[in-house]
Amino acid sequence: MSESGEWIRIRGARTHNLQALSLDLPRNALTVITGPSGSGKSSLAFDTLFAEGRRRYLETLRGDKRAIFQQLQRPDVDAIEGLPPVICVSQTTTQTRARSMLATVTEIHDHLRLLWARFGTPHCPICTLPIHKLTLAEIIRATLAQAGRKIFVLAPLVQNQPGDHKQHFQHIRTSGFLRARVDGVLMEIRDTPKIDPKIPHTIELIVDRLVVKPTIEERLRESLTTAIQHSGGRVIITDIETGDWHDDVYSTKYACAACGTTVRDLEPRDFSFNNPHGACPRCTGFGKIWDIDPSRLPADSPPDDEIDLALLSGAVLCPDCGGARLNAEARAVHFANKGLHEVTALSVDAAADFFAHVETIAHKARALLLTEIARRLRFLQQVGLGYLTLDRSAPTLSGGEAQRARLATHLGGGLLGVCYILDEPTLGLHPRDTQRLIEALRALQARGNTMIVVEHDESVIRQADWLVDIGPGAGRHGGRLLSCGPVAFIPSPLRGRGAGGEGAALPSVVARTPDRGTAGATGDLRSGSVARSGDRATTNGELVVHGARHHNLKNITVAFPIAHWTCLTGVSGSGKSSLARDVLASAVRQHLGLVAPTPGAHDHIDGLDQIDKILEVDQKPIGKTPRSNPASYTGLFDEIRTLFAATKLAKIRGYKANRFSFNAKGGRCEECQGQGTQRVELAMMPDLRVPCPACQGRRFNPATLQVRYRGLSIADVLDMPIENALVFFANVPMLQKGLQALDEVGLGYLALGQPSNTLSGGEAQRVKLAAELAKTSTGKTLYIFDEPTTGLHVTDIARLLRVFRRLTAAGNTVVVIEHHPGVIAACDWVIDLGPEAGYAGGEIVFAGPPGELAACARSITGRYVQALG
């Protein structure tokens, strides 16, 4: 038996649907928590362990904040012992700043800015020549090295500027000097020279004339100092002759020798697009501006046709910075012959290669910066993000990519002795890259950290030290501890029937756990209950994309069969989203007259007339505030509010349906404005939300809560799980279709009013799907799904795939971006992109029925589909 300090001991956990769980988790180990969607995994990992760890940390803060933190409810658990400091790395898609990009959220950009500021070489933004600055001592040494040379010491006052420049000549005389070089000619300045004010002139004050020898060092120092004072930092050493001048131009500041353009001393802020010192003034650091996009003009539009400018407007590259986000001065600073914006435009893999070939010199600070940058790039590669560019906009990252980016940041942080809790880190990751992710988790563990991972991926489960299985179902059917122990010694009920003892393969265990009623679940993904739509040859048409060359796509032409389910596969970064979303989806939207981003580069698309509607189902949040929820997004809340307005008490009081909306004044709690929580701003930490002290999280005022429908208040109904709502509203036809759709996609365990900002990316995606399923289908809709099995246990996937079959049976076209081998094996048609990521991808490796994919030697995906047997 381990000592108490080596275990996290949880006793009597009853958070949400947990059934008084008591279990021990080993510290300094990799623990996986698995189970069906809604079984209670997140309730244990995040709402119990993380919530308690956060509460304990907040209690250590200063006293004036403690009263606020006391509003945080303690997790419903009897005791938790041995819990280290906790860090949560969740997959919940958060709202990020529009300027944020991969390099900033991983803190690599901070190191890059410092490297360019301290060791970059400025170039003139006008004439592109390198700009150097020297100290006074360095200028003296360079001049004394030319013994015997007869020289003038000149102070540049005007460089190639029109005007009569009377003030400069006056300055020369009042300063006690008599001569100057004007446009290359020596002049006496006793009187103001007459020069043509319409043409450019160059005026240089003659400070001294010397013959270079060791004994003149002090006089030279004084003369150089005087010249630098008059010129603002520049000095010219030239020969005493009237023919061709041989000028040596020096500067104690960054100034161009050719045109005199000056650049201020470099600071890291000069390379930040979030700071006015570094941001492009035209786009203020966004890289794009909102303008008329000529590419949106219909090709067949008559010249005199009136067109809605709103449909032609969009975000286009900033004409000043070309999308670099930085001003001209910052873009002109080079390190190893590249500007900072050029390096951030590289993929992580390409950037790692760039820094690996940077010349090493004996400078400690420079070497430390290069080492740290290389280390952080390596961590991004390790978590499977090598294909992303460093300037990839953070809001466009998927939930899995964002979580792995944060994981890479923690890998670079060097914390010891903490407990990391991660939510499905393999989200969006190709099976080929999973092993590198596991190595990253092990690297964090090796530092003395505890890793707790909510995960469904078989390879992660197989390589864990400890397994916690929660089930057997979702919601009230789950929350029980099915198994807890070392993976190698889990009880036989988890290992499945016919699993043949301790050495049995885990895939069969996960797929056929009898307690979950999923015998043959993996088989269901490939055949049987998920029947195919038939041979592609029987289809009535295709969507054919010709000449797609957006991002890394290699001028490909590819067909998507109409009324069939196509899986778009390939390693992460192979070009799947570029093809499906940036090219196909945007082109379809534009064809339908919808507002859409400019489609990615391609020639044309055939078959668009067979599509009359498009729905992209991704992992973006369904709302920005806690007010949004599954009931409001699907329209169910409107009908529920109508039911409450029709009750006897509501009629007596004159309450209308909007009385029961937390978005309108009157019925909502005004203390929190219907959100149920209040935001607490914390310095150096993310904002914290605590329950509203006035309504205790109920969102409505007492008068509104007094109105009851079949004994329940509006707050009670919003707290009700969807599967319970199906029974409660059994006699309300207007609600049944929407509720059934939510249950059909596996969300029966969610509360109707669960705030959207607490939904995982996969849950948000299925809410969007349910909202569409509840509508009347046209039979000509194009559905594009981005990793729809996100967050789903293998026992839930077959249920989702039957929804795909229902859609194609109605004549709709389904395109699914997916990595899951079982899902790929179940579809009608596979388009596999690759063979690798980034520039090594973007080709069609395979296009055909899934049964033939395994035979394609170039397909990395095919190897994993073949492994299903």
Buried (B, 14 or more C-beta within 10 A) or exposed (E): EEEEEEBBBBBEBBBBBBEBBBBBBBBBBBBBBBBBBBBBBBBBBBBBBBBBBBBEEBEEBEEEBEEBBEBBEEBBBEEBEBBBBBBBBBBBBBEBEEBBBBBBBBBBBBBBBBBBBBBBBBBBBEEEBEBBBBEBEEBBEEBBEEEEBEBBBBBBBBBEBEBBBEEBBEBBEEEEBEBBBBBEEEBEBEEBBEBEEEEEBBBBBBBBEBEBEEEBBEEBBEBBBBBBEBBBBBBBBBBEEEEEBEBBBBBBBBBBBBEBBBBEEBBBBBBBBBBEBBBBEEBBBBBBBEBEBEEBEEEEEEEEEEEEEEBBBBBBBBEEBEBBBBBBBBBBBBBBEBBBBBBBBBBBBBBBEBBEEBEEEEEEEBEEBBEBBBEBBBBBBBBBBBBBBBBBBBBBBBBBBBBBBBBBBBBBBEBEEBBBBBBBBBBBBBBBBBEBBBEBBEEBBEEEBBBBBBBBBBBBBBBBBBBBBBBBBBBBBBBBBBBBBEBEEBEBBBBBEEBEEEEBEBBBBBBBBEBBEBBEBBBBBBEEBBEBBEEBEEBEBBBBBBBBBBBBBEEBEBBBBBBBBBBBBBBBBBBBBBBBBBBBBBBBBBBBEEEBBBBBBBEEBBBBEBBBBBBBBBBBBBBEBBBBBBBBBBBBBEBBBBBBBEBEEBEEEEBBBBBBBBBEEBBBBEEBBBBBBBEBEBEEEEEBBBBBEBBEBBBBBEEBBEBBBEEBBBBBBBBBBBBBBBEBBEEBEBBBBBBBBBBBBBBBBBBBBBBBBBBBBBBBBBBBBBBBBBBEBEEBBBBBBBBBBBBBBBBBBBBBBBBBBBBBEEBBBBBBBBBBBBBBBBBBBBBBBBBBBBBBBBBBBBBBEBEEBBEBEEBBBBBBBBEBE
